[in-house]
Amino acid sequence: MATLSETPAEALARLRAVVARDPRNAPAWRMLGRALRAAGEESEAAEAEMTAVRATAFEPEMVAIAGAMLANDLPRAEAGLRARLKAQPTDAAAIRLMAELAARIGRYGDAETLLRRALELAPGFAVARANLALVLNRQQRYAEALAELDALSLSGGDAQDASANAMLRAAVLGRTGDYEEAATLYAQLVQAFPRHARMWMSYGHVLKTIGRQDEAIAAYRTAIACQGDLGEVWWSLANLKTVRFDDADVAAMEQALAGDPEPTEEDRLHLHFALGKAYGDRDEPEPSFRHYAQGNALRSAQLGYDPAGVAAQVDQAIATFTPAFFAARAGQGDPAPDPVFVLGLPRAGSTLVEQILSSHSQVEGTMELPDIPALALREARAMGSPRDWIAASAKMRPEQLAALGAEFLERTRVQRKTGKPFYIDKLPNNWVYAGFIHLILPNAKIVDARRHPLDCCFSNFRQHFAKGQAFAYDLAHIGRYYADYVRAMDHLDRVLPGRVHRVIHERLLEDPEAEVRALLAYLGLPFEEACLAFHANTRAVRTASSEQVRRPINRDGVDAWRPYEKWLDPLKHALGDVTESYASNRV
């Protein structure tokens, strides 16, 4: 090996001799890479660094670690990696594997730090850069993820890596609202991989979002032709709400459900939800409810939701967010009026409200943005209370509230495409954080979209969500969640009168113009006829209601719970008197 007394040229010569004799000597390749970078030989240094990464694959120690990772034996893999990195702290391949391990258990911040270190040691490590893009995407840092993917595309790489990176790019573009670009990319990918069922399904998702429904259905059908037991694509067809399954479809789903080998749990629950929709469309409530109940039971067991946690959070918000609390913080936060928060429960008509508002010349619709919960929970962790954002909010200084409001505006800037002065964040669950929204963005508007509790709650029970909404898979849990939501919003009405505008879904259906005029007046906007012709709006819509809001106002979903009433006692009991009083506190 090179010694301290050697000149750089001598060290390079000696290291080159070592790797020539032993091409699998990863430590020597790493030292050669550092020496070449010090000498300004960037291209040759990059090749040496990557040769070091490749050489580790042949080492028994790394083979054992990789085997543990493949078997998902993370404790054994972590022990091996820690020992490896203690002995060889600059092993970029081992650092990348440690990052993968961190990402698997949801420690994305740790994974990001490790991946950046791996890239510092080996800037040309394409797999590590692709992993970094994925980790940034999972942290909702989409612009940064795209920047890493741009760097990968410039560096080239083999066709398989390029395809994987293109798939990730298409997914990220879907999160930044660049749907047309995502659709173009997926169109290229499905041509390259015509038997890739999940790719066809992802293509269908984007086509649905941009209103190309017939093409979306064709993409989903192609995915089914590629893999008939893929439950998620059957549910994707059902989730369009406009497709009625024929006898052959129902038979195919029942056959997939009873398949040998047994389908995975994820496939089973998706098939149950799709069959629930199929039998419901046939006016057969008994098999419909049976399938919904089975699908919900599977998902509920996976999520382990505890309704007491939400109830306790509402209790804490009521105790903390008093008139005096808000009065002491008046004028704090970022003063920008740009955001319009449309919140409530899922399946309450919030997509309709968003579509109406985004048909106005001064309002842009975006999507359900994850940023408010992310900011609130991040601050709670920083203050030592991982979930207690309410206590963290109470400790925040004026400049901190203003900085958080400004950060929300900056984080969501990537979603704004039109330059309109106002934009919508339609994340339903933001009702939990309404007090936090008021603190950091006191001039933002808050619209509470509310629907009859039995229609709303049973609609949630019939809906399988792509992620989150853990409350929605048990009738009693849904009822308690709805009751807690009403309790929280009623409290906000008392302590901040007029702060929230409520849109009652049934009233909107009965008298659209009056309700739309009242909504626009709350926002300080002039009435525009386009808001009543919202179904003509060609904007992209991501939610499960995408096809419904492309039709004129109708009453199709009203009283949809009634054929199932004999099975809904747990829901009714959990709701209590909210069924009668849900619309009584109109603002």
N, C-alpha and C positions, 0 to 999 in steps of 0.2 A: 504494500500500500504506500501511498505518497506520505512523505514526512514533512514536518514544518520547515526543515532546512532547504527543501527543494524549491527551485524556481517554479512559477506557474507552468512553464513549458515542460519542465521535467516531470511535474506532477501529472500533467495531461498525458505525457508519453507513458508513464508508468501505469496509470489507470487504464489507458487503452490496451496496454499489454495484458493487464489482469483480465479484462473482459474478453479479450481475444482468446485467452487460454480457457476461460470459464464463462461462456455466454449466459449462463443462468445465475450469475453472481449478482443478485439484486442490490445489495449494499454498495458494491463497486460501481454499478451503473448509476446509483443515486449520487455517489461522490463525483463521478464523472460529469453528471448533469450539472451539479453545482459549480464544478471547476470550469466547465464550458460557458456557463452563464457569466461567471466572473471574468472570463476572457472575452466576453461579447459575442460568443458564437451561439446566438439564440436558436437557430434552426437545429443545429446538431445537439444542443442542450436539450431541446424539446424531445428529440428522438431518443436520447439517452434516458431521460426521465420516464418516457413511456415504455421503453425496453425494461426498465426496472419494475414498473408496474406489472408488465406481462410476465416477467421472470418469477414474481412471487407466486404465480398460479401453480408452479411446479414444486413449491416447498411443502413438505408434509404437514408442517404446522398450519399453513394457510389452507391447505386442502381440508384438514380437519375442521377448521373454523368455518369454511364455506359449507361443509357438510352439515354442521350444526345449524347454520343459517337456513339451509334448504329444508331441514327437518323442523324448523321453527323452534329449536331448542335454544332460546335466547340466553338463558343463564350460562350455558356451556360456551356459547359463542362469545358472550361478553367477557367471561373469564379468560378465554384464549386471546381475545383482542387486547385486553388490558396487559397481559403478560407480554404479548408481542410488542406493544407500543412502549412499554417500559424499557425493553431491550433495544428497540429500533424506533425511536420517536418520530423519525422523518419518513416512515413507510407510508406513502400516500395511499396505497391500496388498502392497507389496514385501517387507515383513518377513514376512508370512504365506507368501508364495511361497518365501522363503528357508527358512522352517520346514518347508514341504512338501518341499523339496529335501533338508534334513537328515534328515527322516523316511524318505525313500526309500532312503537309504543306511544306515539303522539308527541314526542319531545322535539317539535320542529325547530325551535330556537337553537337547541343543542346541535341538531343535525345540520342546520345552516352554518353554525360556527365551525364545525368539523369539516364540512365540504369546502368552505372558504380556505381553510388551512391546507386541505389536500390540493386545491388549485394554486395556492401560493407556492407549494412545493413542486407541483407539476402542472403548469398553466395549460398544457395541451391535453389534460386528462378529460376527454370528452364525456365519459360515463359520469364522472363526478359533476361536470357542468350540467348534464342532463338531470342528474339527481337534484342539483341545486335549483334548477328551474321548477322541478316538481314540488320541492319543499316550499319554495316561494309561492307557488300556485295554491298550495294547501293552507298557506297563511294569508290568503286573499291579497297578495302583493303581486297583482297581475302584470303591471307595467314592468316590474323588475324581472318577473319570470320571462316575459317576452324579450327583454334585453339579453338574457342569458341564451335564449333560443336563437336570437339573431347571431350571437357570437358563435354558436354551434354551427349554424348554416354557413357562416363564412369560413369555418375551419374544415368543411368537407366531412369526410368520414365514410364508412361503408353504407350500402343501400339500406340494410336492416336498421341501423342506427338512425339514418335519415328518416325512415318511415315512422319509427317510434317517436322521434322528435316532432314530426309533422302532426302526428296524432295528438301529442300534448299541446302543440301550438293551436290546433283547431279547438281543443277543449278550453284553453285559456281565452281565445278570441270569443268563444261563447260567453265567457264570464265578463268580458269587457264590453259587450254589446256590439261587437264587430261581426254580426251574424252572416252578412253576405260573404265576407272574406272566409269565415269558417265554413260556410256551405260550399264555396268553391274548392277549398282544401279537401273537405270530405269527399266531394265528387271525384277528385283525383285519386284519393286513397281507395275508394271502393272499386275504382277501375283497376288499380294495382293489386287489390286483394278482394276479388269478387266473391269469395266464399267466407269472408270474415263477418260473422253474424253480428257481433257487437259493434263493428265499425258501421255496418248498415243501420243499426239501431241508433247510434249517435248521429248519423247523417239525418235520420228521420226526425230526431229531436230538434235539430237546427231548422229543418224544413218546416216543421210544425210552428216553430217560434216566429218565423218570418211569413207565415200565412200561406205557404205552398202546401195546402192540406192534401191534395190528391197525390202529390209527389211524396209527402211524408208517409201516407198510407202504403204507397208502393214500396218505399224503402223498408218499412216495418214488415211488409209481406215477404220481401226478399230475405230479410233476416230470418223470418220463420222458416222459409224454404231451406235456408242454410242450416238451421238448428231448431227443430220443431219443439224441443223441450225447454227452450230458453224462456223461462217464465216472465222475465222483465219485458221482453218485447211484446208478449201477449198483453201484459198490463199497459204497456205504452199505447197500444191500439185502443184498448178500453178507455184509457185516460183521455183520449181525444174527445170523449163524451158524445161524439156524433156517429161512431161506427156501431152498427148492430151486428152481432155475430150470428152467422147462420148455423144450421145443424151440423155441418161438417166442422166448423170452427169449434163448437161446443164439444163434439166428439173428440177432436184432436187434443183439446185441453184436458178433458177427462182422462184420455189415454196417457197423456204426458204425466198427469198427476199420479196415475197408477202404474207408471213405468217400472221396468226391471232392467237395470238397477233403479232403485228409488231416486227420484230427483233430489237435488240439494235442498236444504231448508229455504234458501233464498228463492229458488225456482218454485218451490211449493207455495210459499206465501204469495208470490206474484200471481201464480195460477189461480189460487183461491180468490184473490181480489178480482181478477179478470172474469172468473166464472160467476162471482157475485153480481157483477155488472151484467153479464150475459143473461142470467136467469131473471134479474130484475127487469131488464128490457122485455122479457117474455111474460111479464106479469105473473111470475112464479115466486112469490116472496119467501116461501119456506126454504127451497134449496138456495135461493139467493142469500138469505140471512145466514144459513148454515155455512156457506163458503166464506162470507164476510167474517163470521165469528171465528172460523178456523184460521184464516189469514191474520186477523188481529191478534189471536192468542199466540201465534208463532212470533209475531213482531213484538208484542208486549213482553214475552219472556226474554227476548233478546235485550230489550232496553232497560227493564227493571225500573220503571218510572215510579217515583214516590210523590203522590199529590200533596203530602204534608209540606214538602219543601216550598212549593209555590204559595201555599196558604200562609206559611210563616213569613215569606218575603213580602207578601201583601200586608200582613200585620205590621211588619217593620216599616214599610213605606208609609203606612197610615200614621204610625207613631212618630216618624221622623219628619215627614214632609208636612209641616204645619204652616198656617198662614204666617206665623212669626219667622219660621225658617226661611221661607221664600222672600219675605219682606227684607230680611237682613242681607239677602244676596241680590236684591233688585239692581238691574243695570250691569251685572257681571255677565261673563260669557262673551262669545263672539256675536256682534250685532247683526251679522248678515241675515237677510230674510229669505235667502235662496231656497232652502229645503222645504218641502212639504211632506210631512210624514203621514202616510195613510196606514193606520194600524187597526188592530182588533183580533179576531180569530181568523184562521184560515177558513175558506169556504163561506165567508160572511158577506161577499159582494165587494170586497176591496179591489179586485181586478176591474170590476165594472166602474167603480169610482175613479180608479187610475185612468182607465180608458177615456172616460168623460173628460177628466181634467187635461189629459195629454192631447186631447183634440182642440184645446185652446191654443191660440197663437203664442201665448207667453209661458206655456208650461211644457216641460219635457218629461216624458215618462222614461224611467230607467228600468229598474228591476228590484227584487228584494235584496237590499244591500246588507251585508253582514257587519258593517262597521260600528254601529252604535253598541251592540253587545260586545264586540271585540274590544272597543275602547274602555267600556265600563269595567269589564272583567280584567283587562290588563292593569288598570289602575288599582283594582282591588288586590291583585297579586302583588303589585309593587308596594302596597301598604301592609302586606303581611296577612291579608284576609282573602284567600283565593277566590271565594264566591261572594263576599260581602261588599258589593259595590255601593250599597246604600250607606254603610258606615264610612267607606272611603270618600263618597261624595260629600258627606258632612264635614270632612276634614280638609277639603280642597280650598286652596287660596284663590282669590279673584283671578290672578294671572294664570293659574293652572286651569280654571274653568274656561277662560278665554282661549288658551292654547289648545285645549281639547276641541273646542268648537272649530277653531281654525284648522286643526288636524283633520277633523271629519270632512270639512270642505275640500281639503287637499287630497285626502284619500279617495274621495268619490269623484274627483275631477275627471278621471279616466272614463267615467260612465257618461259624461255630458258631451254630446255630439253636435248640438244644434246652435249653441249660443243663446238660447232662450233664458230669460232672467230667473225662472223658477224651475225646479226639478223635483221629482217625486222619489222618495224612498218608501217602498211598499212592503217592507218586512212586517208581517202581521204581529209577530211576537214583540215588537217594539213597545207594545202597551205596557209591558213589564218595566220598561226603562223610560216611561213618559216623563217622570220627574227629573231624570238625568238629562233628557233632551232639553227640557225647559231651562235647566241650569247652564248648559254649555251653549245653547242656541236659543236665547230667549225670544227672538223675533221670528223663529221658524214657525210654520203653521202645523197644527196637529189635527188630523181628521180621523174620527173613530167610526169605522164602518161596522154596523151592527145588524145582525139578522136574527129572526125568531130562533130562540134557543133549540127547539126540537129539530127544525130544519137544518140549522147550522151544525149542531152537534152530531146528528145522524149522518150528515154529509161528510163530516170528518171521519166517522167510523167507516164509511164506504171508500175513503181515500187512502191509498198508500203513498206516503210522501217519500221523496228521494232521500231526504235526510231530516233529522230533527223531528219536532212535533211528537215527542215521546208520550205526551198525554193522550194522543188521539187513538190509542189502540185498545181502549177499555171503556165501556159505556159510562161506568161510574166515574172514572178518571176524567173523561171529557166533561161530564156535568159539573164536577167540582172545579175544573179549570175555568169553564165559562162563568160560574158563579163568582170565582175569585177575580176574574177579569172585570166583571160588572162592579164588584165591590171596590176595586182599585180605581176605576175610572169615575165612579160616583164620588169617591173621596177627592179626586183631582178637581171635579166640578165644584165641590164645596170650598176648597182652599184657593182655587184659581178660577173664579167664575168667568165663563166666556173664553177661557184659554183654549178649550177643545171644542171643535164643531162635530156634532154627531149626525151621521147619515143612517137613518133607519131603512133597511133594504126594502121592506114592504111599502113604506111610504114613497120611496123612489120609484117603485114599480107602478104605484097608483097614480102619482102626479109627477112625472119626470121633470117637467119644466119648472115647477115651483121649487122642487128640491135642488135642482141644478142652479137656479138663480140664487137660492139661499147659500149654497156652497161657494159659488163664485163671489158673492158679496162678502162672505167671511174672509176669503183670500184677498179681497180688495181689487178684484178683477171685473171688467165689464162682461156682461153676458154676450156669448157668441153662439149663433145657431149651430155651429159645427159640434158643439158639445152635446147636442141632442142627436146628431147624426154620427155619433161615436163609432158605430159599426162600420162606417166607411173609412175609418182611420187605418192606414196600412202599416202602422208601426209594429215592431216586433213585440210579442207577448210571450213570456216564458212560463207562466203559471198554468195550472191544470184547467183554468177557465179560458184559455186562449181562444178556443173555437166558439165558446158561448158569447164572448164580448164582440165577436165579429158578426153577430146577428142583432137586429133591433131588440129593444127591451121586451121581455116575455115573462110569463109566470110559470115556465116549465118546472122549476125546482120548488115551487110553493107546495107545502104539505106532502113532500115526497116521503116523509117519515110514516104517514098514516097506514100504508099497507103492512108495515112492520111493527105496529104499535104494541101488539101483545108481547113482544120481546124487549120492550124498551123501559120496563119498570126500573131497572138500576139507574138509567139515565134520568128519568123523571124524579126519582127520589133524591139524587145528587143535586139536581137543579133547584129543588124546593120551589119557593114562590117567584123565582126569577122568570119562570115561564110567563107569568102574568105581568111582571113589573119591568121587563127588560127595556121597554121603550118609554117609560114614564118620565125619565129625566132628560127630556129633549132640550138641547141648548141651541 
